[in-house]
Amino acid sequence: MTEQKETPQMQACRLCPRECGADRTAGQRGRCRMTARLTAARAALHMWEEPCLSGEEGSGAVFFSGCALGCVYCQNREIASGRVGKEISVNRLAEIFLTLQRQRANNINLVTAGHFAVPVARALELAKTQGLRIPVVYNSSGYEKEETLRMLDGLVDIYLPDLKYWSPDLAGRYSAAWDYFDVAAKAIEEMVRQIFGKGTPPRDGKTGLEAGRRAVFDDRGQMQRGVIVRHLQLPGCLEDSKHVIRYLYETYGDQIYISIMNQYTPPADISRFPELNRRLTKREYDKLVNYAIGLGVENGFIQEGRTASESFIPAFDLEGI
């Protein structure tokens, strides 16, 4: 298990933007709902990421327990709440990575790992010395501290953050994170820096992309290095979503990929937020997609037809842990 002496960053925890100060090494639970003990709920091939990540074989997804953001509409709340999961050691996590590689996973997909950044970084370092060769994906809410992300510099090949909100009001109402956009924008900037190097990203979307500053794919179309920013469109929030897409495109152009998702499904207890107690309409989603196309977005992913959110939520039954 992860010992207190190995995790001084968690003694008065400041790993995430909440900076709750909990002594997670002493068994206190932070805002992420977790102690310092590395805890995960599932490690298995996952077929429902973007096509350039899942491919035919699947993404090697490791779902960590707990979450520092806590959105009211969270689809993974069973594990985000910290109620489900098994404590494991750094050595065991490294073994899990190597097992997924043997199962022909296209990548190692770290799902909501920020509050365990210290032991996860150690496990990645260990696994790489033992033969881990496939790309590492960091799958995140986007609500991350730059300092924490720097612990992963050189260990992550693909960043997969969300950019959920533009409006502080929406971020505060649905995630109690009024600073979400400012924090996530800086986090994404750090992710892009790590993957593509220093310097100002191109802002015209068309020109100025130097060699080595584009995403890299293998001959099967599987991403080996790059940044994909996801945006889940919420019902009634079209204008906010437009601001998000415009910001991403005007800031990074086609250097990054933008994934526009329509899979929002209201959870059973969302009645406190009646405006979210419905699915996104096709008309709402089409308007956002057409807006993105009108801006000039070419490197993007969209979801076609009615997506069933249940398809994207695996059973958190400790498989592979």
N, C-alpha and C positions, 0 to 999 in steps of 0.2 A: 504494500500500500504506500501511497504518498505520505511521507513523514513531515512533521512540522518543520524540522530543520531544513528540509528541501524546498519549502515553499514560503520564504519570508514575505513574498508579495501578497500572500493571503492572510498574514497575521493582522493587518488592518487594511482590509482588501480595498484596493483602488483600481482593480483590473478593468472595470467597465465604467462607462460614464456616470453611473449612479453613485459611485464612490461611497458605498455604504459604510465602510470602515469595520465590517464584521471581522472578528478573529476566526476565520474559517478553519485554521489549523487546530483550534481548541474545540471544534465541533459546533461553533455558531453557524447558523445559516445566513448567507448574505441575501441581498436583494434578488439574486439569481435562484434562491431557495436551496442552495447546495452548500455543503461543507467543503473542505479542501480535498476530500476523498474523490478521486476520479471515478465517475459513475456514468454508465452508458446503458441504453435500453435495447439496442438492436445493432447488428452488424451483418449486412447481407447485400446481395446484388439488388439494385433498385433500378427499375425500368422507366421511371416517370420524370427524369430530368430532361433538359433540353437535348435534342437528338445528338448533338456533338459531344455530349457527356455520357449519355446512356448507351447509344449505339445498339447493336444487337446483343451484346454480352451483358450490359448493365453497368451501372456505377456502383462502386464498392462503398456504400453509405454506412457510416457509423453515426448513429443518433445518440447524442449526449443528453443526459437528463439535466433539467433546469433551464432557465432563460432569464436574462436580466431585463428584457423589454416588457413582456407580458401584455400583448395585445388582447383586447376584449374578444376578438374574433379568431383567436389562434386555432389552427386546425390540429396542431400537435400538443394540445394542452395536457393530454394525459402524461406526457413526459416533461413538458415545459413547467408544469407545476411541481416537479420533483417527486411525484408520488410513485413513479415507476422507474426502475433501473437497478443495476447491480454494481457494487464497488469492484474495481479492478486495479491492478498495478500497472505501472508504466511498462514493465516487461510484457505483461499480458496484452496491453494495447498494441505494442509493437508486433506481437505474434498475430494479432487480429489483422493488422495491415498486411502482413505477409501471407496470411491465409486467403484473404480476399484477392490478392495478386495471383495466387495459385488457382483460384476459381475463375480466372480470366477476366476479372473486373477491368474496366477501361481506366479506372482511376480510383484513388482513395478520396472519399467525399466526407469531409468533416462537417457534420450538421450541428450548428449552434455549439461551438467549442470554445468561444471566447473566454468564458469564466473558468475554463480549465487550460488556458493557453500555456501555462508553465509546464505541467506534466505532458500535455500533448506535444509540445515542441521537443521534449526529451524523448518521447516515444518515436517521433518521426526521425530524429537523429539516430536513434538506436536501430530502427528498422532499415534506414538507408545504409548503415554499416553492414547489415545482414542481407542486403540484396534487394531492397525495395527500389524498383525502377520506374513504376508507372506514375503518372502525374498525381499531384496532391491538390485537391479542390477544397477551398475554404468557403463554406456555405453559411451565410451570415445574415442577420436582420439588418445589417448596416450600422447598427447602433454600437459603435466600437471606438475605443480610444486608440489614437495613433501610436502611443507608447506601447500598448499591448500588441498591436499588429507588428511592430518592429521586432518583437520576439520571434516572429515567424518568417522574417526576411531571409530568403534563400531556401526556405523549406517548403513554401507553397508555390505551385506552378500556375494555378488558375484561381482567381478570386470570383466568388459568386454571391455578391451582396444584394440585399434589397435596397431600394430607395422608395420608402413607403409614402412619405408625405412631403409636401411643400409647406403647407399651412401649419403654424404652431398650434392653432386652435384644434385642428383635426388630430394632430399628434398628441396633444394634451388630452383630448377627450377619449381617444381610443387606445392610447398607449401610456398615458401619464408621463409623456416625454416632450415637453414643450420645446426643448432644444433639439429635437430629433433631426431636423434638416441640417442645421449647422454642424452637428456632430457627424452625421452620416456623410455629408459632403466632404468633410476633411478626411474621414476614414477612407472614402473611395479614392480621394486624391492620393493618399498614402499607398493604397493597393495598386493604383496605376503606376506610381513611382517605382514600386518594387518590381513589377512585371516588365515595364517598358523602359525604366531608367529615368534619370533626372531630366529636367527641362520642362518647359511649358508645353502642354499638349496642344495639338493643332485645333483651331477653333472654327475653321471654315467647313469642316466635314469632308473636304474633297482633296486638298493638297497638303503638302508639307509633311507627309508621313515618311519618316526616314526608315531605312532598312533596320530591321530588328524592333520596330515600333508597331508592328501589326501582330495580331494573334497568329499562332502557329498551329497547323493541323497536320495530322499524318495522312497517309494515302487512303485511309478509310473515311476521312472527314471527321476524325475525332480530335477535339482540341487538345493540344499538348501544353500550350501556354497562352494566357490571355485573361481578359476580364469580361464577365457578363453581369450586367446590372439588371435585376428583376424589379418589375413594378406590378403589384397586384391592384387592379382597378377595383375600387369599392363603389357600391351603388350610390348614386347621387353625388359623386365626387369627381365628375368629369373635368371641371376646370382645374382642380388641384392636380389631377393626373396630367393634364396638358402642361402645366408648369413644370412638373417633374421631367417629362419627356423633353421639353424644350431645353431645360437646364442641362440635361445629360448630353444632348446632341450639340448644343452650342459650346459646351465646355470640352467635349472629347471627340466630337465628330464620329467618324467611323473607326476610330482606334479601338473603341469598346463595342460590345454587342449589347443591345437592349432587348430584354425579354418582357413582353407585355402580356400579362396573364388575366384570364377571365374566370378563373376557377373558384372565385369567392363563393362560399356556401355559409349561410347563417347558422351558427351553433344553436343548440336547443335553448340556451339561457340568455339569448341576445335581446330579450324583450325590453331590457332597460335602455336599449338603443334602438327604438322602433324604426329609425331610418335605415338601419342595417339589417332589418329582419325581412330581407328578400334577396333573391338572386340578382345578379347583374343582367340587364336585358341585352339582347343582341344589338339593338340600336345604340345603346350606350357604348358598347365595346367597339362596334364598327366606327363610331365617330372618333374614338381615340386612335384606332389603327389608321384611319384615313388622315387624321391630323399628323401622325408620325410620318406617314408617307409624304404628305404635303411639305413637311419640313425638309425632307430629303433623306430620312433615315433609310439606309440600305442594309446595314448589319443588324438584323433584328430577328426575333422569334415571336410568332403569334400562335394562339391556340384556336383551332377551328372547331366549330360546332359546340354543342353543349358538353362541357367537361364535367365529369362526375368527380367531385372532390374526394369521395371515398377511394377512388383509384389511386390517388396520390398519397394516401395515408396507410402505411403498412401496419401490421399488428406489432405492437411493442411488447413482444413476448420473450425478450432476452435472447432471441435467435442470434447465434454467432458470438455471444458474449461469454 
